[in-house]
Amino acid sequence: MLISVVVGLALAVAHSYATARVQRLGNQHDSAIGLAVMLGGYAAAFVVVIAVFFVLALWTPLNLLAMLLTFVVAFSALLALTVYRLLYKQRNAPPSAGASGV
């Protein structure tokens, strides 16, 4: 059971990392293409994770429920941390040059 939890945690971290990389790639393009890259990459990452879960469930004795629950909890926590960091950076960003009001 502990191995199932570790595998679920590793998959959540890998998925979060892959999603962050895809978002960085999407930010390098203009808005329409960048959005398409981000959405496509996010969907592809979930398809890969589902395929990995399917393969692990069929060909290993790992506990699928433990892996899925760990994945959901860890991914949710990582996503909340990412959103918090983005909001914190935005709130503490210096004002733009034209926002001085003078």
MOPAC internal coordinates of N, CA, C and O (Angstrom, degrees):
PM7 1SCF
backbone

  N    0.0000 0     0.00 0     0.00 0    0    0    0
  C    1.4534 1     0.00 0     0.00 0    1    0    0
  C    1.5292 1   110.68 1     0.00 0    2    1    0
  O    1.2310 1   120.07 1   140.55 1    3    2    1
  N    1.3312 1   117.46 1   -39.45 1    3    2    1
  C    1.4609 1   120.47 1  -179.76 1    5    3    2
  C    1.5308 1   110.81 1   -64.06 1    6    5    3
  O    1.2310 1   120.41 1   143.50 1    7    6    5
  N    1.3124 1   116.82 1   -36.50 1    7    6    5
  C    1.4624 1   120.12 1   178.32 1    9    7    6
  C    1.5270 1   109.99 1   -64.94 1   10    9    7
  O    1.2310 1   120.24 1   142.48 1   11   10    9
  N    1.3237 1   117.15 1   -37.52 1   11   10    9
  C    1.4659 1   120.96 1   177.61 1   13   11   10
  C    1.5245 1   110.88 1   -62.51 1   14   13   11
  O    1.2310 1   120.35 1   140.14 1   15   14   13
  N    1.3186 1   116.93 1   -39.86 1   15   14   13
  C    1.4558 1   121.36 1   178.71 1   17   15   14
  C    1.5289 1   110.12 1   -66.27 1   18   17   15
  O    1.2310 1   120.43 1   137.50 1   19   18   17
  N    1.3185 1   116.78 1   -42.50 1   19   18   17
  C    1.4667 1   120.84 1   179.33 1   21   19   18
  C    1.5307 1   110.48 1   -63.95 1   22   21   19
  O    1.2310 1   120.26 1   138.45 1   23   22   21
  N    1.3332 1   117.11 1   -41.55 1   23   22   21
  C    1.4638 1   120.76 1   178.58 1   25   23   22
  C    1.5249 1   110.16 1   -64.23 1   26   25   23
  O    1.2310 1   119.80 1   136.56 1   27   26   25
  N    1.3304 1   117.98 1   -43.44 1   27   26   25
  C    1.4610 1   121.21 1   177.89 1   29   27   26
  C    1.5172 1   111.83 1   -61.95 1   30   29   27
  O    1.2310 1   120.35 1   139.54 1   31   30   29
  N    1.3281 1   116.94 1   -40.46 1   31   30   29
  C    1.4579 1   121.49 1   178.00 1   33   31   30
  C    1.5366 1   111.01 1   -66.23 1   34   33   31
  O    1.2310 1   120.65 1   137.53 1   35   34   33
  N    1.3076 1   116.37 1   -42.47 1   35   34   33
  C    1.4670 1   120.51 1   178.89 1   37   35   34
  C    1.5290 1   110.84 1   -63.47 1   38   37   35
  O    1.2310 1   120.24 1   139.74 1   39   38   37
  N    1.3257 1   117.14 1   -40.26 1   39   38   37
  C    1.4600 1   120.02 1   178.15 1   41   39   38
  C    1.5278 1   111.27 1   -65.92 1   42   41   39
  O    1.2310 1   120.02 1   142.06 1   43   42   41
  N    1.3255 1   117.56 1   -37.94 1   43   42   41
  C    1.4629 1   120.67 1   178.69 1   45   43   42
  C    1.5295 1   110.87 1   -65.44 1   46   45   43
  O    1.2310 1   120.51 1   137.15 1   47   46   45
  N    1.3114 1   116.63 1   -42.85 1   47   46   45
  C    1.4665 1   120.49 1   179.07 1   49   47   46
  C    1.5314 1   110.12 1   -65.90 1   50   49   47
  O    1.2310 1   120.32 1   137.05 1   51   50   49
  N    1.3311 1   117.00 1   -42.95 1   51   50   49
  C    1.4649 1   120.44 1   178.88 1   53   51   50
  C    1.5267 1   111.09 1   -63.38 1   54   53   51
  O    1.2310 1   120.52 1   138.51 1   55   54   53
  N    1.3248 1   116.62 1   -41.49 1   55   54   53
  C    1.4629 1   120.25 1   179.29 1   57   55   54
  C    1.5292 1   110.83 1   -66.13 1   58   57   55
  O    1.2310 1   120.38 1   138.75 1   59   58   57
  N    1.3021 1   116.88 1   -41.25 1   59   58   57
  C    1.4653 1   120.56 1   179.05 1   61   59   58
  C    1.5323 1   110.43 1   -63.96 1   62   61   59
  O    1.2310 1   120.31 1   138.12 1   63   62   61
  N    1.3158 1   117.01 1   -41.88 1   63   62   61
  C    1.4621 1   121.58 1   178.18 1   65   63   62
  C    1.5259 1   110.50 1   -63.94 1   66   65   63
  O    1.2310 1   120.49 1   134.95 1   67   66   65
  N    1.3247 1   116.67 1   -45.05 1   67   66   65
  C    1.4665 1   120.41 1   179.83 1   69   67   66
  C    1.5251 1   110.82 1   -63.08 1   70   69   67
  O    1.2310 1   120.21 1   139.73 1   71   70   69
  N    1.3096 1   117.20 1   -40.27 1   71   70   69
  C    1.4524 1   120.97 1   178.71 1   73   71   70
  C    1.5249 1   110.84 1   -64.08 1   74   73   71
  O    1.2310 1   120.10 1   138.75 1   75   74   73
  N    1.3267 1   117.41 1   -41.25 1   75   74   73
  C    1.4612 1   120.57 1   178.64 1   77   75   74
  C    1.5240 1   110.96 1   -63.87 1   78   77   75
  O    1.2310 1   120.26 1   140.16 1   79   78   77
  N    1.3200 1   117.10 1   -39.84 1   79   78   77
  C    1.4627 1   120.56 1   178.67 1   81   79   78
  C    1.5283 1   111.28 1   -64.10 1   82   81   79
  O    1.2310 1   120.74 1   137.76 1   83   82   81
  N    1.3359 1   116.18 1   -42.24 1   83   82   81
  C    1.4594 1   120.36 1   179.70 1   85   83   82
  C    1.5274 1   110.21 1   -65.46 1   86   85   83
  O    1.2310 1   120.32 1   141.54 1   87   86   85
  N    1.3216 1   116.99 1   -38.46 1   87   86   85
  C    1.4615 1   119.42 1   177.84 1   89   87   86
  C    1.5260 1   111.12 1   -64.70 1   90   89   87
  O    1.2310 1   120.01 1   141.86 1   91   90   89
  N    1.3200 1   117.59 1   -38.14 1   91   90   89
  C    1.4627 1   119.90 1   176.65 1   93   91   90
  C    1.5246 1   111.01 1   -64.10 1   94   93   91
  O    1.2310 1   120.92 1   139.44 1   95   94   93
  N    1.3359 1   115.85 1   -40.56 1   95   94   93
  C    1.4667 1   119.28 1   177.13 1   97   95   94
  C    1.5250 1   110.77 1   -63.98 1   98   97   95
  O    1.2310 1   120.78 1   138.81 1   99   98   97
  N    1.3274 1   116.11 1   -41.19 1   99   98   97
  C    1.4572 1   120.26 1   179.70 1  101   99   98
  C    1.5095 1   112.53 1   -65.28 1  102  101   99
  O    1.2310 1   119.89 1   146.20 1  103  102  101
  N    1.3132 1   117.82 1   -33.80 1  103  102  101
  C    1.4584 1   121.41 1   179.72 1  105  103  102
  C    1.5232 1   112.74 1   -70.97 1  106  105  103
  O    1.2310 1   120.05 1   162.52 1  107  106  105
  N    1.3244 1   117.51 1   -17.48 1  107  106  105
  C    1.4609 1   120.85 1  -179.64 1  109  107  106
  C    1.5289 1   112.15 1   -80.61 1  110  109  107
  O    1.2310 1   119.92 1   166.60 1  111  110  109
  N    1.3255 1   117.76 1   -13.40 1  111  110  109
  C    1.4633 1   121.81 1  -178.45 1  113  111  110
  C    1.5247 1   109.65 1  -103.99 1  114  113  111
  O    1.2310 1   121.09 1    -9.15 1  115  114  113
  N    1.3316 1   115.51 1   170.85 1  115  114  113
  C    1.4599 1   117.78 1   176.54 1  117  115  114
  C    1.5301 1   109.83 1   -68.20 1  118  117  115
  O    1.2310 1   120.15 1    -8.02 1  119  118  117
  N    1.3077 1   117.31 1   171.98 1  119  118  117
  C    1.4605 1   121.61 1  -166.04 1  121  119  118
  C    1.5281 1   114.09 1   -60.61 1  122  121  119
  O    1.2310 1   119.10 1   134.83 1  123  122  121
  N    1.3159 1   119.32 1   -45.17 1  123  122  121
  C    1.4662 1   120.80 1  -176.61 1  125  123  122
  C    1.5249 1   111.09 1   -68.84 1  126  125  123
  O    1.2310 1   120.25 1   133.13 1  127  126  125
  N    1.3096 1   117.14 1   -46.87 1  127  126  125
  C    1.4613 1   120.41 1   179.90 1  129  127  126
  C    1.5200 1   110.24 1   -69.79 1  130  129  127
  O    1.2310 1   120.32 1   140.66 1  131  130  129
  N    1.3235 1   117.00 1   -39.34 1  131  130  129
  C    1.4597 1   120.67 1   178.88 1  133  131  130
  C    1.5118 1   112.31 1   -61.22 1  134  133  131
  O    1.2310 1   120.54 1   138.00 1  135  134  133
  N    1.3271 1   116.57 1   -42.00 1  135  134  133
  C    1.4639 1   120.31 1   177.85 1  137  135  134
  C    1.5237 1   110.94 1   -64.50 1  138  137  135
  O    1.2310 1   120.40 1   138.35 1  139  138  137
  N    1.3236 1   116.84 1   -41.65 1  139  138  137
  C    1.4624 1   120.78 1   178.20 1  141  139  138
  C    1.5296 1   111.11 1   -63.65 1  142  141  139
  O    1.2310 1   120.59 1   138.45 1  143  142  141
  N    1.3250 1   116.48 1   -41.55 1  143  142  141
  C    1.4684 1   120.53 1   178.56 1  145  143  142
  C    1.5221 1   110.54 1   -63.29 1  146  145  143
  O    1.2310 1   120.55 1   135.85 1  147  146  145
  N    1.3413 1   116.56 1   -44.15 1  147  146  145
  C    1.4671 1   119.66 1  -179.19 1  149  147  146
  C    1.5251 1   111.83 1   -65.46 1  150  149  147
  O    1.2310 1   120.04 1   134.14 1  151  150  149
  N    1.3283 1   117.54 1   -45.86 1  151  150  149
  C    1.4626 1   120.00 1  -179.73 1  153  151  150
  C    1.5266 1   111.58 1   -65.92 1  154  153  151
  O    1.2310 1   120.52 1   137.03 1  155  154  153
  N    1.3210 1   116.61 1   -42.97 1  155  154  153
  C    1.4628 1   119.98 1   178.20 1  157  155  154
  C    1.5152 1   112.56 1   -64.18 1  158  157  155
  O    1.2310 1   120.58 1   138.29 1  159  158  157
  N    1.3137 1   116.49 1   -41.71 1  159  158  157
  C    1.4620 1   120.15 1   178.53 1  161  159  158
  C    1.5136 1   112.56 1   -66.77 1  162  161  159
  O    1.2310 1   120.87 1   141.33 1  163  162  161
  N    1.3225 1   115.95 1   -38.67 1  163  162  161
  C    1.4661 1   120.29 1   178.61 1  165  163  162
  C    1.5279 1   110.04 1   -64.68 1  166  165  163
  O    1.2310 1   120.56 1   135.66 1  167  166  165
  N    1.3311 1   116.53 1   -44.34 1  167  166  165
  C    1.4689 1   120.37 1   178.45 1  169  167  166
  C    1.5277 1   110.84 1   -64.97 1  170  169  167
  O    1.2310 1   120.26 1   137.99 1  171  170  169
  N    1.3225 1   117.11 1   -42.01 1  171  170  169
  C    1.4634 1   120.65 1   179.51 1  173  171  170
  C    1.5259 1   111.09 1   -63.66 1  174  173  171
  O    1.2310 1   120.34 1   140.77 1  175  174  173
  N    1.3307 1   116.96 1   -39.23 1  175  174  173
  C    1.4663 1   119.57 1   179.06 1  177  175  174
  C    1.5304 1   110.78 1   -64.55 1  178  177  175
  O    1.2310 1   120.24 1   140.20 1  179  178  177
  N    1.3308 1   117.15 1   -39.80 1  179  178  177
  C    1.4606 1   118.94 1   177.32 1  181  179  178
  C    1.5230 1   111.57 1   -67.27 1  182  181  179
  O    1.2310 1   119.59 1   142.93 1  183  182  181
  N    1.3230 1   118.40 1   -37.07 1  183  182  181
  C    1.4633 1   121.11 1   177.31 1  185  183  182
  C    1.5236 1   110.07 1   -62.86 1  186  185  183
  O    1.2310 1   120.49 1   138.47 1  187  186  185
  N    1.3277 1   116.67 1   -41.53 1  187  186  185
  C    1.4679 1   120.11 1   178.65 1  189  187  186
  C    1.5277 1   110.53 1   -64.45 1  190  189  187
  O    1.2310 1   120.26 1   136.77 1  191  190  189
  N    1.3246 1   117.11 1   -43.23 1  191  190  189
  C    1.4660 1   120.20 1   179.41 1  193  191  190
  C    1.5257 1   110.55 1   -63.17 1  194  193  191
  O    1.2310 1   120.02 1   137.26 1  195  194  193
  N    1.3252 1   117.56 1   -42.74 1  195  194  193
  C    1.4686 1   120.51 1   178.22 1  197  195  194
  C    1.5188 1   110.60 1   -62.78 1  198  197  195
  O    1.2310 1   120.27 1   138.51 1  199  198  197
  N    1.3345 1   117.08 1   -41.49 1  199  198  197
  C    1.4654 1   120.53 1   178.01 1  201  199  198
  C    1.5248 1   111.16 1   -62.77 1  202  201  199
  O    1.2310 1   120.39 1   139.04 1  203  202  201
  N    1.3319 1   116.85 1   -40.96 1  203  202  201
  C    1.4740 1   120.56 1   178.65 1  205  203  202
  C    1.5271 1   110.12 1   -64.26 1  206  205  203
  O    1.2310 1   120.27 1   135.91 1  207  206  205
  N    1.3262 1   117.09 1   -44.09 1  207  206  205
  C    1.4699 1   119.89 1   177.06 1  209  207  206
  C    1.5245 1   110.94 1   -60.64 1  210  209  207
  O    1.2310 1   120.28 1   137.77 1  211  210  209
  N    1.3198 1   117.07 1   -42.23 1  211  210  209
  C    1.4596 1   121.33 1   179.97 1  213  211  210
  C    1.5284 1   111.15 1   -62.17 1  214  213  211
  O    1.2310 1   120.51 1   134.13 1  215  214  213
  N    1.3253 1   116.63 1   -45.87 1  215  214  213
  C    1.4684 1   120.87 1   179.33 1  217  215  214
  C    1.5257 1   110.72 1   -64.48 1  218  217  215
  O    1.2310 1   120.42 1   135.64 1  219  218  217
  N    1.3315 1   116.81 1   -44.36 1  219  218  217
  C    1.4609 1   119.81 1   179.74 1  221  219  218
  C    1.5260 1   111.84 1   -64.62 1  222  221  219
  O    1.2310 1   120.31 1   143.37 1  223  222  221
  N    1.3197 1   117.00 1   -36.63 1  223  222  221
  C    1.4639 1   120.18 1   179.98 1  225  223  222
  C    1.5234 1   111.52 1   -68.53 1  226  225  223
  O    1.2310 1   120.59 1   145.14 1  227  226  225
  N    1.3312 1   116.47 1   -34.86 1  227  226  225
  C    1.4642 1   119.22 1  -177.52 1  229  227  226
  C    1.5246 1   113.53 1   -81.04 1  230  229  227
  O    1.2310 1   120.14 1   141.62 1  231  230  229
  N    1.3239 1   117.33 1   -38.38 1  231  230  229
  C    1.4559 1   119.14 1  -169.08 1  233  231  230
  C    1.5225 1   115.31 1  -114.80 1  234  233  231
  O    1.2310 1   119.64 1  -171.28 1  235  234  233
  N    1.3145 1   118.29 1     8.72 1  235  234  233
  C    1.4620 1   120.37 1   175.01 1  237  235  234
  C    1.5211 1   109.40 1  -133.27 1  238  237  235
  O    1.2310 1   120.30 1   -21.75 1  239  238  237
  N    1.3241 1   117.03 1   158.25 1  239  238  237
  C    1.4658 1   119.40 1   178.09 1  241  239  238
  C    1.5375 1   113.33 1   -85.45 1  242  241  239
  O    1.2310 1   120.18 1  -163.00 1  243  242  241
  N    1.3268 1   117.25 1    17.00 1  243  242  241
  C    1.4555 1   120.04 1  -178.75 1  245  243  242
  C    1.5244 1   110.71 1   -68.19 1  246  245  243
  O    1.2310 1   121.03 1   -29.00 1  247  246  245
  N    1.3179 1   115.64 1   151.00 1  247  246  245
  C    1.4561 1   122.26 1   179.86 1  249  247  246
  C    1.5274 1   108.51 1   -79.95 1  250  249  247
  O    1.2310 1   120.65 1   -69.26 1  251  250  249
  N    1.3257 1   116.37 1   110.74 1  251  250  249
  C    1.4578 1   121.33 1  -176.04 1  253  251  250
  C    1.5181 1   111.68 1   -64.74 1  254  253  251
  O    1.2310 1   119.69 1   139.11 1  255  254  253
  N    1.3181 1   118.19 1   -40.89 1  255  254  253
  C    1.4576 1   121.24 1  -179.00 1  257  255  254
  C    1.5331 1   111.07 1   -62.67 1  258  257  255
  O    1.2310 1   120.28 1   138.05 1  259  258  257
  N    1.3193 1   117.07 1   -41.95 1  259  258  257
  C    1.4669 1   120.68 1   178.93 1  261  259  258
  C    1.5242 1   110.18 1   -64.61 1  262  261  259
  O    1.2310 1   120.12 1   138.48 1  263  262  261
  N    1.3362 1   117.37 1   -41.52 1  263  262  261
  C    1.4631 1   120.28 1   178.70 1  265  263  262
  C    1.5182 1   111.01 1   -63.37 1  266  265  263
  O    1.2310 1   120.33 1   134.07 1  267  266  265
  N    1.3329 1   116.97 1   -45.93 1  267  266  265
  C    1.4582 1   120.50 1  -177.80 1  269  267  266
  C    1.5226 1   111.96 1   -65.49 1  270  269  267
  O    1.2310 1   120.02 1   136.16 1  271  270  269
  N    1.3215 1   117.57 1   -43.84 1  271  270  269
  C    1.4595 1   120.36 1   179.39 1  273  271  270
  C    1.5285 1   111.44 1   -64.07 1  274  273  271
  O    1.2310 1   120.78 1   137.44 1  275  274  273
  N    1.3174 1   116.11 1   -42.56 1  275  274  273
  C    1.4627 1   119.52 1   177.78 1  277  275  274
  C    1.5156 1   110.93 1   -63.52 1  278  277  275
  O    1.2310 1   120.44 1   138.08 1  279  278  277
  N    1.3304 1   116.77 1   -41.92 1  279  278  277
  C    1.4562 1   120.97 1   178.49 1  281  279  278
  C    1.5246 1   110.75 1   -60.39 1  282  281  279
  O    1.2310 1   120.29 1   132.08 1  283  282  281
  N    1.3237 1   117.05 1   -47.92 1  283  282  281
  C    1.4640 1   120.74 1  -177.18 1  285  283  282
  C    1.5283 1   110.80 1   -63.22 1  286  285  283
  O    1.2310 1   120.27 1   134.08 1  287  286  285
  N    1.3207 1   117.10 1   -45.92 1  287  286  285
  C    1.4651 1   120.42 1  -178.87 1  289  287  286
  C    1.5318 1   110.96 1   -66.04 1  290  289  287
  O    1.2310 1   120.37 1   133.63 1  291  290  289
  N    1.3266 1   116.90 1   -46.37 1  291  290  289
  C    1.4668 1   120.19 1  -178.22 1  293  291  290
  C    1.5219 1   111.30 1   -67.38 1  294  293  291
  O    1.2310 1   120.03 1   137.78 1  295  294  293
  N    1.3265 1   117.54 1   -42.22 1  295  294  293
  C    1.4643 1   120.28 1   179.41 1  297  295  294
  C    1.5258 1   110.68 1   -64.66 1  298  297  295
  O    1.2310 1   120.26 1   139.30 1  299  298  297
  N    1.3270 1   117.11 1   -40.70 1  299  298  297
  C    1.4679 1   120.57 1   177.86 1  301  299  298
  C    1.5207 1   111.15 1   -62.93 1  302  301  299
  O    1.2310 1   120.40 1   138.13 1  303  302  301
  N    1.3174 1   116.84 1   -41.87 1  303  302  301
  C    1.4630 1   120.41 1   178.97 1  305  303  302
  C    1.5247 1   111.03 1   -65.91 1  306  305  303
  O    1.2310 1   119.96 1   137.80 1  307  306  305
  N    1.3250 1   117.67 1   -42.20 1  307  306  305
  C    1.4669 1   120.80 1   178.59 1  309  307  306
  C    1.5253 1   111.55 1   -66.30 1  310  309  307
  O    1.2310 1   120.61 1   142.15 1  311  310  309
  N    1.3206 1   116.44 1   -37.85 1  311  310  309
  C    1.4564 1   119.95 1   177.90 1  313  311  310
  C    1.5292 1   110.77 1   -66.96 1  314  313  311
  O    1.2310 1   120.21 1   138.00 1  315  314  313
  N    1.3311 1   117.20 1   -42.00 1  315  314  313
  C    1.4659 1   120.65 1   177.21 1  317  315  314
  C    1.5253 1   110.91 1   -62.78 1  318  317  315
  O    1.2310 1   120.22 1   140.12 1  319  318  317
  N    1.3190 1   117.18 1   -39.88 1  319  318  317
  C    1.4628 1   121.06 1   177.66 1  321  319  318
  C    1.5294 1   111.04 1   -64.11 1  322  321  319
  O    1.2310 1   120.33 1   138.90 1  323  322  321
  N    1.3203 1   116.98 1   -41.10 1  323  322  321
  C    1.4590 1   121.31 1   178.86 1  325  323  322
  C    1.5281 1   110.98 1   -64.20 1  326  325  323
  O    1.2310 1   120.63 1   134.72 1  327  326  325
  N    1.3241 1   116.41 1   -45.28 1  327  326  325
  C    1.4646 1   119.85 1   179.17 1  329  327  326
  C    1.5228 1   110.32 1   -63.66 1  330  329  327
  O    1.2310 1   120.04 1   138.54 1  331  330  329
  N    1.3166 1   117.52 1   -41.46 1  331  330  329
  C    1.4653 1   121.03 1   178.45 1  333  331  330
  C    1.5327 1   110.89 1   -60.78 1  334  333  331
  O    1.2310 1   120.79 1   134.74 1  335  334  333
  N    1.3379 1   116.09 1   -45.26 1  335  334  333
  C    1.4654 1   119.24 1   179.70 1  337  335  334
  C    1.5153 1   111.53 1   -63.10 1  338  337  335
  O    1.2310 1   119.91 1   139.26 1  339  338  337
  N    1.3387 1   117.78 1   -40.74 1  339  338  337
  C    1.4575 1   120.32 1   178.87 1  341  339  338
  C    1.5208 1   111.27 1   -64.69 1  342  341  339
  O    1.2310 1   120.09 1   137.26 1  343  342  341
  N    1.3209 1   117.43 1   -42.74 1  343  342  341
  C    1.4610 1   120.45 1   179.20 1  345  343  342
  C    1.5236 1   110.91 1   -67.66 1  346  345  343
  O    1.2310 1   120.06 1   141.95 1  347  346  345
  N    1.3205 1   117.49 1   -38.05 1  347  346  345
  C    1.4570 1   121.26 1   179.50 1  349  347  346
  C    1.5244 1   110.55 1   -65.64 1  350  349  347
  O    1.2310 1   120.11 1   137.52 1  351  350  349
  N    1.3387 1   117.40 1   -42.48 1  351  350  349
  C    1.4588 1   120.79 1   178.11 1  353  351  350
  C    1.5198 1   110.53 1   -63.02 1  354  353  351
  O    1.2310 1   120.67 1   138.59 1  355  354  353
  N    1.3437 1   116.32 1   -41.41 1  355  354  353
  C    1.4554 1   120.26 1  -178.35 1  357  355  354
  C    1.5285 1   110.83 1   -66.43 1  358  357  355
  O    1.2310 1   120.26 1   140.99 1  359  358  357
  N    1.3172 1   117.12 1   -39.01 1  359  358  357
  C    1.4550 1   121.50 1  -178.70 1  361  359  358
  C    1.5233 1   111.33 1   -69.62 1  362  361  359
  O    1.2310 1   120.10 1   145.45 1  363  362  361
  N    1.3268 1   117.42 1   -34.55 1  363  362  361
  C    1.4625 1   121.33 1  -176.70 1  365  363  362
  C    1.5243 1   113.60 1   -97.79 1  366  365  363
  O    1.2310 1   120.34 1  -169.40 1  367  366  365
  N    1.3210 1   116.95 1    10.60 1  367  366  365
  C    1.4672 1   120.06 1   178.95 1  369  367  366
  C    1.5226 1   109.34 1   -71.73 1  370  369  367
  O    1.2310 1   120.30 1   -35.56 1  371  370  369
  N    1.3228 1   117.03 1   144.44 1  371  370  369
  C    1.4715 1   118.93 1   177.72 1  373  371  370
  C    1.5286 1   109.75 1   -66.82 1  374  373  371
  O    1.2310 1   120.26 1   -28.60 1  375  374  373
  N    1.3197 1   117.11 1   151.40 1  375  374  373
  C    1.4766 1   119.10 1  -179.59 1  377  375  374
  C    1.5242 1   110.96 1   -66.75 1  378  377  375
  O    1.2310 1   121.19 1   -25.78 1  379  378  377
  N    1.3076 1   115.33 1   154.22 1  379  378  377
  C    1.4634 1   118.83 1   179.14 1  381  379  378
  C    1.5218 1   110.25 1   -71.04 1  382  381  379
  O    1.2310 1   120.53 1   -13.53 1  383  382  381
  N    1.3028 1   116.60 1   166.47 1  383  382  381
  C    1.4723 1   121.39 1  -175.50 1  385  383  382
  C    1.5247 1   112.06 1   -64.64 1  386  385  383
  O    1.2310 1   119.77 1   148.63 1  387  386  385
  N    1.3302 1   118.04 1   -31.37 1  387  386  385
  C    1.4569 1   120.71 1  -178.15 1  389  387  386
  C    1.5085 1   113.98 1   -88.47 1  390  389  387
  O    1.2310 1   119.24 1  -178.21 1  391  390  389
  N    1.3315 1   119.06 1     1.79 1  391  390  389
  C    1.4581 1   121.62 1  -175.64 1  393  391  390
  C    1.5072 1   113.23 1   -98.96 1  394  393  391
  O    1.2310 1   119.76 1  -160.57 1  395  394  393
  N    1.3198 1   118.06 1    19.43 1  395  394  393
  C    1.4625 1   119.67 1  -176.60 1  397  395  394
  C    1.5242 1   112.66 1   -75.91 1  398  397  395
  O    1.2310 1   119.87 1   155.89 1  399  398  397
  N    1.3272 1   117.85 1   -24.11 1  399  398  397
  C    1.4460 1   121.45 1   177.64 1  401  399  398
  C    1.5178 1   113.72 1    78.79 1  402  401  399
  O    1.2310 1   119.79 1  -172.47 1  403  402  401
  N    1.3084 1   118.00 1     7.53 1  403  402  401
  C    1.4633 1   121.18 1  -178.90 1  405  403  402
  C    1.4970 1   110.27 1   -94.95 1  406  405  403
  O    1.2310 1   120.10 1   180.00 1  407  406  405

